Every structure is written in C-alpha cells, then in structure tokens.
C-alpha cells in the first residue's frame, strides 16, 4: 500500500468518524432534551429553564459525539471534535428547516452553535493523543 492510498483511507476514516460523531451527538441531544421535557412536565424543572437545558444538551451531546470522532482521528483531534460539533449543528439546522417553513436564526441558534463547538472542542482536548515516553539515554 502506497502513501497516497494510506492517506486516502485515513481521510475516509476521518470523514466517517465525523459523520458518526455528529449523528451520535444529535441522538444524545435528543435524549437529553426528552429527559428535560419529562422533568418539566413532572414539575422538577421550570419552563423558564428551557434555554439552559438546550445549551447543556448541545454541550453534552457534542462532547459524546466528539469523543467518537476523535477516536477515529490519528492526529488533530481538536479539529475532529470541532468538526463533529459543526456536523451536529448543521443537523440541528436541517431538522429545524424540516419542521418549519423558514430558517429562523436568532439568539438561541447562536447559543446552540456555541454549545456544539464547545462540546466538540472539549472532547478534542480531553481525548488528546497519548505521547510516547522516550527512553532516557543509557550510560555505558
């Protein structure tokens, strides 16, 4: 296998890692938001906590998805986590477009973008590559 083939396979592995990370992040966000809706309906949380709950779901979901994406990247894990966060945010926008007729970008959309990027970046920082320890110089 040549160097070009190895780089091509690595790029495919990175792209699938980011796509799977974005999908996992969206799924985790939906589960967290579902649990938040149950908490609101049971009276555990107030309805005013919806924006904070959405931001927390974005951060936690993109953290989990970013960890999956970073596991597939050999280097530049911070970039992989950020890419998974961006993919998740684009999926959120796509779902929002499907649910309504017009794209409404407001303050909440910026909070979601910041949450997705922060969660992905945190995953990239936490999953930093293991550095090999160089053996100390041995004396003769």
C-alpha positions, -999 to +999 in steps of 0.1 A: +000+000+000+014+033-011+015+065+009-013+080-012-036+050-006-029+052+032-038+090+032-070+083+012-080+056+037-072+079+066-093+106+051-123+083+047-118+071+082-118+107+094-149+116+074-169+086+087-157+094+123-170+129+120-203+118+104-209+092+131-199+116+158-223+142+145-251+116+144-243+103+179-242+139+192-277+146+178-290+114+193-276+123+227-290+158+225-325+145+217-324+120+246-312+148+270-340+171+257-365+143+261-354+138+297-356+175+303-392+176+289-401+148+313-386+168+341-405+199+331-438+180+329-433+164+363-426+198+379-389+191+386-377+219+363-395+252+355-404+260+319-380+290+321-351+266+321-356+255+285-328+277+270-303+265+296-314+229+291-309+232+253-274+246+258-265+219+282-278+192+258-257+207+230-226+207+250-231+171+264-242+157+231-213+172+211-189+161+238-200+124+233-201+127+196-167+145+196-152+117+216-163+092+190-149+114+162-116+118+180-113+081+185-111+077+147-086+106+141-050+098+145-039+134+148-055+168+150-081+156+175-093+191+183-102+197+147-120+163+147-141+173+178-149+207+163-159+191+130-183+167+148-198+197+166-203+216+133-219+185+118-243+182+147-252+219+145-259+215+107-281+185+115-300+206+141-305+233+114-317+207+089-342+194+113-353+229+121-358+236+084-378+204+080-401+213+110-408+249+099-411+268+067-384+294+073-350+294+088-350+315+120-315+323+132-317+342+165-301+343+198-310+307+206-293+295+174-261+312+184-263+296+219-267+262+202-238+268+179-216+279+208-227+248+228-219+224+199-185+240+193-176+240+230-186+203+234-167+192+204-136+212+214-137+199+249-138+163+235-108+171+213-089+184+243-098+156+266-090+129+241-055+142+233-032+116+219-010+095+242+025+107+239+052+080+240+079+084+265+113+083+250+136+061+269+163+080+287+197+079+274+215+050+288+250+053+300+276+028+291 
